[in-house]
Amino acid sequence: MMRRFEHARVLMYSHDTFGLGHLRRCRTIAHSLVEDFRGLHVLIISGAQIAGAFDYKARVDFVKIPSVIKLRNGEYTSLDRHIDLHETLKMRQSIIRHTAETFQPDIFIVDKEPMGLRGEVEETLSYLKTRGTTLILGLREVLDAPHLLDAEWKRRDTMRKIDLFYDQIWVYGPPDFYDPLTGLDVPPSVRAKMNFVGFLQRGLSHDASPSHRPDGDYLLVTTGGGGDGAELIHDVIHAYQEDPTLTHKALIMLGPYMPAKKRNRLIDKGANIPYIEIREFDNRMEELIAGARGVVSMGGYNTYCEILSFDKPALIVPRVTPREEQLIRAHRAHELGLVDMLLPEEAADPKRFAGALKALPTKAPPSKSSPDLRLEGLVNISTIVEDWLGRNSAPHLSVVER
């Protein structure tokens, strides 16, 4: 039995100023919803420069807002340097509001940034709340170090606004892994809205082709979007250069946001190593992870979910600044025996890194340490959405059992 919600609409917001994590998470949820509910439509508002490089299922589309990029010092700038940041933010805010007014969603899901980039969705939240739209804040299981997040949210009055606008908070992880609001003064009214839905399981598309993967066994090295991944890639290549006994085939994904100079330098650096293949970007990372003997990663949320979904041995070298999200996730996963971890300064030692790379294919997968590990996020989200749409069906919605 599949429920059909005719004309049901879900709007999602993904601010996308650095990397691909927010868009990929929204896309995963959107695809799951349209698979589970015929007649439901999902529209994603995204600031990702390469939002159009991904495939989207029928009844999933995106609206591109002008791109803003986050610099390594934490500041923002317009992707088009000829346009003032303030003007870009005004355009983004206007497009977001106009999209909501035109699309008229039944559910609005905001990814990670409660009020959007520099508060750009607050006006839209206020408008949608007056018309009865269900407002959802979706949070990674780890946001940042508590002292950093607390200072940021107090400065922006975020906790009060979350309580004011949102009907529910979805945490994309299980409660026994990590609480994203740990260390913060969370009012009981906000805590009551939190629903730990679980990690978001990933799968392969029906048209997945093994020919897309390298021949034979390989290690996959990925830094996600790649904007801050050059050091990890450099350390991997350096380990191969320094240890001739390291002969595992490695597929290295640079990421679309790696600066051109660093990208070209790494391509040149790895060109003479026969065991290394370097690719710049691939929109089918699930296939590459599913085929790998092991994964080397910085441990962003999406890659971590894919490591668990495809049950792959993993070596995590997390980013430690300016946010500590990856570091916290890696420490917790290592503590649970789900992954191995090296700090960036440890990975910079080529002999130590080479030893870890050689051992990776024979390491136990996550399921050996946690045989009862379940990734239920998408299933739980569909259950919640079905309940809401069925219980609060607007006049324009018709519900049919399939």
C-alpha positions in Angstrom: 0.0 0.0 0.0 1.4 3.4 -1.0 -0.4 6.6 -0.1 -1.0 9.1 -2.8 -1.2 12.8 -1.8 -2.4 14.7 -4.8 -0.8 18.1 -5.0 1.0 17.9 -1.7 4.0 20.2 -1.7 7.2 20.2 0.3 9.6 23.2 0.1 13.2 22.8 1.3 15.9 25.4 1.9 19.6 24.7 1.7 21.9 27.8 2.1 24.9 26.1 0.5 27.8 28.5 1.1 30.6 25.8 1.5 30.7 22.3 0.2 27.9 20.0 -1.0 26.6 18.6 2.3 23.4 20.6 2.7 22.2 20.1 -0.9 23.1 16.4 -0.9 21.2 15.9 2.4 18.1 17.8 1.1 18.2 15.9 -2.2 18.4 12.5 -0.4 15.3 13.4 1.7 13.4 14.8 -1.3 14.1 11.6 -3.4 12.9 9.4 -0.5 9.7 11.4 -0.1 8.7 11.2 -3.8 9.4 7.5 -3.9 7.2 6.9 -0.9 4.3 9.3 -1.8 2.9 9.5 -5.3 1.6 12.9 -6.2 3.9 14.7 -3.7 6.2 17.4 -5.2 9.4 18.7 -3.6 11.1 22.0 -4.5 14.6 22.7 -3.1 15.9 26.3 -2.8 19.7 26.0 -3.1 22.6 28.4 -3.2 25.0 25.7 -4.5 26.9 26.8 -7.5 26.7 23.3 -9.1 23.1 22.4 -8.0 22.4 21.6 -11.6 25.2 19.0 -11.8 23.1 16.4 -10.0 20.3 14.3 -11.3 16.8 14.8 -9.7 13.9 12.3 -9.7 10.6 13.2 -11.2 8.6 15.6 -9.0 11.8 17.0 -7.4 13.2 20.3 -8.7 15.3 23.1 -7.5 15.4 26.9 -7.5 18.9 28.4 -7.7 19.5 31.5 -5.6 22.7 33.6 -6.2 25.7 31.9 -4.7 27.5 33.1 -1.6 30.7 31.5 -0.6 32.2 31.1 2.8 35.8 31.9 3.1 38.3 30.0 5.3 38.2 32.8 7.9 34.4 32.3 8.3 33.4 35.5 6.4 31.1 35.4 3.4 31.4 37.0 -0.1 29.3 36.9 -3.3 30.4 34.3 -5.8 30.2 37.1 -8.4 32.8 39.5 -6.9 31.2 42.4 -8.9 28.0 42.3 -6.8 28.0 43.5 -3.2 27.3 40.9 -0.6 24.4 43.0 0.8 22.8 43.2 -2.7 23.2 39.4 -3.1 21.6 38.7 0.2 18.7 40.9 -0.7 18.2 39.0 -4.0 18.3 35.7 -2.2 15.8 36.8 0.4 13.4 38.1 -2.3 13.6 34.9 -4.3 13.1 32.7 -1.3 10.0 34.7 -0.2 8.6 34.8 -3.8 9.1 31.1 -4.2 7.3 30.3 -1.0 4.4 32.6 -2.1 4.1 30.9 -5.5 4.7 27.3 -4.5 2.5 27.5 -1.4 4.1 24.5 0.4 2.3 22.3 3.0 5.7 21.6 4.7 8.8 23.8 4.7 12.1 22.1 5.8 15.0 24.4 6.6 18.4 22.7 6.6 20.8 23.5 9.4 20.7 27.3 9.5 17.5 28.1 11.6 17.0 31.6 10.1 19.0 31.0 7.0 22.1 32.7 5.9 22.2 36.1 7.7 18.5 35.7 8.6 17.4 35.4 5.0 14.5 33.0 5.6 13.1 34.6 8.7 10.6 36.7 6.7 9.5 33.6 4.8 9.1 31.6 8.0 6.9 34.4 9.4 4.8 34.4 6.2 4.3 30.6 6.0 3.5 30.4 9.7 0.5 32.7 9.2 -0.9 30.4 6.5 -0.5 27.3 8.5 2.5 25.7 6.8 4.2 23.0 8.9 7.7 24.4 9.6 10.6 22.0 10.2 14.2 22.6 11.2 16.5 19.8 10.1 19.8 19.6 12.0 22.9 17.4 11.6 23.6 15.2 14.6 26.7 17.4 15.2 26.6 21.2 14.5 29.8 22.5 16.2 31.6 22.7 19.4 29.1 23.7 22.1 31.0 26.9 23.1 31.2 28.1 19.5 27.5 27.3 18.7 26.3 28.8 22.0 28.1 32.1 21.3 26.8 32.2 17.7 23.2 31.5 18.6 23.1 33.9 21.6 24.4 36.7 19.3 21.6 36.0 16.8 18.9 35.3 19.4 18.5 32.0 17.5 17.0 29.8 20.3 14.1 32.1 20.9 13.4 32.3 17.2 13.5 28.5 16.8 10.9 28.3 19.6 8.8 31.0 17.9 8.7 29.6 14.4 9.3 25.9 14.2 6.8 23.1 14.8 9.4 20.4 15.0 13.2 19.9 14.9 14.5 16.8 13.1 17.9 15.6 14.2 19.5 13.5 11.5 21.0 11.0 13.9 20.1 8.7 16.8 19.9 10.1 20.3 22.7 7.8 21.6 25.3 9.1 19.0 25.3 12.8 19.8 23.0 15.6 20.7 23.6 18.7 18.5 22.4 21.1 21.2 24.5 19.5 24.0 26.1 22.2 26.2 23.5 24.8 25.3 20.7 26.2 27.5 17.8 24.6 25.7 14.3 25.7 26.9 11.9 22.8 27.6 9.6 24.0 24.8 12.4 23.6 22.3 13.6 20.3 23.7 10.0 19.0 23.3 10.1 19.7 19.6 13.3 17.6 19.0 12.8 14.3 17.2 16.0 12.2 16.6 14.9 10.6 13.4 18.2 8.7 12.8 21.0 8.7 10.2 19.9 9.0 6.6 20.5 5.8 4.8 21.9 5.9 1.3 21.3 3.4 -1.5 22.2 2.8 -5.2 20.0 4.0 -8.0 18.3 1.4 -10.1 20.5 2.3 -13.1 23.8 2.1 -11.1 26.5 0.7 -13.3 29.6 -1.1 -11.9 31.5 0.1 -15.0 31.4 3.6 -13.4 33.9 2.3 -10.8 37.6 1.6 -11.3 38.6 -2.0 -12.2 39.6 -4.2 -9.3 39.9 -3.3 -5.6 40.4 0.3 -4.6 40.5 2.7 -1.7 38.3 5.8 -2.2 39.7 9.1 -1.0 37.1 11.9 -0.8 37.0 15.3 0.7 33.4 16.1 -0.3 33.2 19.5 -2.0 36.9 19.8 -1.7 37.1 23.5 -0.7 39.3 22.6 2.2 40.4 19.2 1.2 43.8 19.8 -0.4 45.8 19.0 2.6 44.3 15.6 3.0 44.9 14.8 -0.7 48.5 16.0 -0.4 49.1 13.8 2.6 47.7 10.8 0.8 49.9 11.3 -2.2 52.9 12.0 0.0 52.3 8.7 1.8 52.4 6.9 -1.5 55.6 8.7 -2.5 57.4 7.9 0.8 56.4 4.2 1.1 57.0 2.0 -1.9 55.2 -0.9 -0.2 51.9 1.0 -0.3 50.5 -0.5 -3.5 46.7 -0.4 -2.9 44.9 1.3 -5.8 43.5 4.6 -4.7 40.8 6.6 -6.4 41.1 10.2 -5.3 38.1 12.6 -5.7 39.2 16.2 -5.5 35.8 17.9 -5.3 34.3 20.7 -7.4 35.2 23.5 -5.0 38.9 22.8 -4.7 40.8 26.0 -5.8 42.2 25.6 -9.3 45.8 26.1 -8.3 45.7 23.5 -5.6 43.8 21.1 -7.9 46.3 21.4 -10.7 49.2 21.0 -8.2 47.8 17.8 -6.8 47.1 16.3 -10.2 50.7 17.0 -11.2 51.9 15.5 -7.8 50.0 12.3 -8.3 50.6 11.8 -12.0 53.7 9.6 -11.6 52.2 7.3 -9.0 50.8 4.2 -10.9 48.5 3.2 -8.0 46.7 6.6 -7.9 43.8 7.7 -10.1 42.6 11.3 -9.7 39.1 12.5 -10.7 37.8 16.1 -10.1 34.1 15.5 -9.5 31.5 12.7 -9.7 27.8 13.1 -8.9 27.4 9.4 -8.1 29.5 9.1 -5.0 27.2 6.4 -3.6 28.4 4.0 -6.4 32.0 4.7 -5.8 31.7 4.2 -2.0 29.7 1.0 -2.5 32.5 -0.4 -4.7 35.4 0.6 -2.5 37.4 -1.7 -0.1 37.8 1.2 2.3 37.1 5.0 2.5 39.5 7.8 3.5 37.5 10.9 4.3 37.3 14.1 6.3 34.1 12.7 7.8 31.4 15.1 6.7 27.8 14.1 7.4 26.9 12.7 4.0 30.1 10.6 3.6 29.7 9.3 7.1 26.1 8.1 6.3 27.4 6.5 3.1 30.2 4.7 5.1 27.6 3.3 7.4 25.0 2.5 4.7 27.5 0.5 2.6 29.3 -0.9 5.7 32.8 0.2 4.6 36.0 0.3 6.7 36.9 4.0 7.0 39.8 6.2 8.0 38.7 9.7 9.0 41.0 12.7 9.0 38.7 15.5 10.2 38.8 19.2 9.7 39.4 20.9 13.0 38.9 24.6 12.1 37.0 26.9 11.9 34.2 24.4 12.9 34.8 21.3 15.0 31.8 19.3 13.6 33.9 16.8 11.8 36.3 16.4 14.7 33.4 15.7 17.2 31.8 13.2 14.8 35.1 11.4 14.2 35.9 11.1 17.9 32.5 9.8 18.7 32.5 7.3 15.8 36.0 6.1 16.7 34.9 5.8 20.3 32.1 3.4 19.2 34.5 1.4 17.0 32.8 2.5 13.8 35.8 4.1 12.1 39.6 4.7 12.5 40.8 8.3 12.9 43.9 10.3 12.5 44.3 14.0 13.4 45.6 16.2 10.5 49.0 16.5 12.2 49.2 12.7 12.4 48.2 12.2 8.8 51.0 14.7 7.8 53.5 12.0 8.9 53.8 10.0 5.7 55.0 6.8 7.3 52.2 6.7 9.8 49.6 7.6 7.2 51.0 4.9 4.8 50.7 2.3 7.6 47.1 3.3 8.2 46.3 3.2 4.5 47.8 -0.3 4.1 45.8 -1.6 7.0 42.5 -0.1 6.0 41.2 -2.8 3.6 41.5 -5.5 6.3 39.8 -3.5 9.0 36.4 -4.6 10.3 33.4 -2.8 8.8 31.1 -0.7 11.1 28.6 -3.6 11.4 31.2 -5.7 13.3 31.3 -3.2 16.1 27.6 -2.3 16.0 25.6 -5.2 14.6 22.4 -3.6 15.6 23.2 -0.3 13.9 20.2 0.9 12.0 19.8 3.9 9.7 16.2 4.8 10.0 16.1 8.5 9.2 14.4 8.4 5.8 11.8 5.8 7.0 11.0 7.9 10.1 10.7 11.1 8.1 8.2 9.5 5.7 6.2 8.2 8.7 6.1 11.8 10.1 5.2 13.3 6.8 2.4 10.8 6.1 0.9 11.4 9.5 0.9 15.2 9.0 -0.4 15.2 5.5 -3.1 12.6 6.4 -4.1 14.2 9.6 -4.0 17.8 8.4 -5.1 17.4 4.8 -5.8 20.8 3.3 -8.7 21.3 0.9 -6.4 21.0 -2.1 -5.1 17.6 -1.0 -6.7 14.3 -1.9 -5.5 11.1 -0.2 -5.7 7.8 -2.1 -4.5 4.4 -1.0 -2.4 2.7 -3.6 
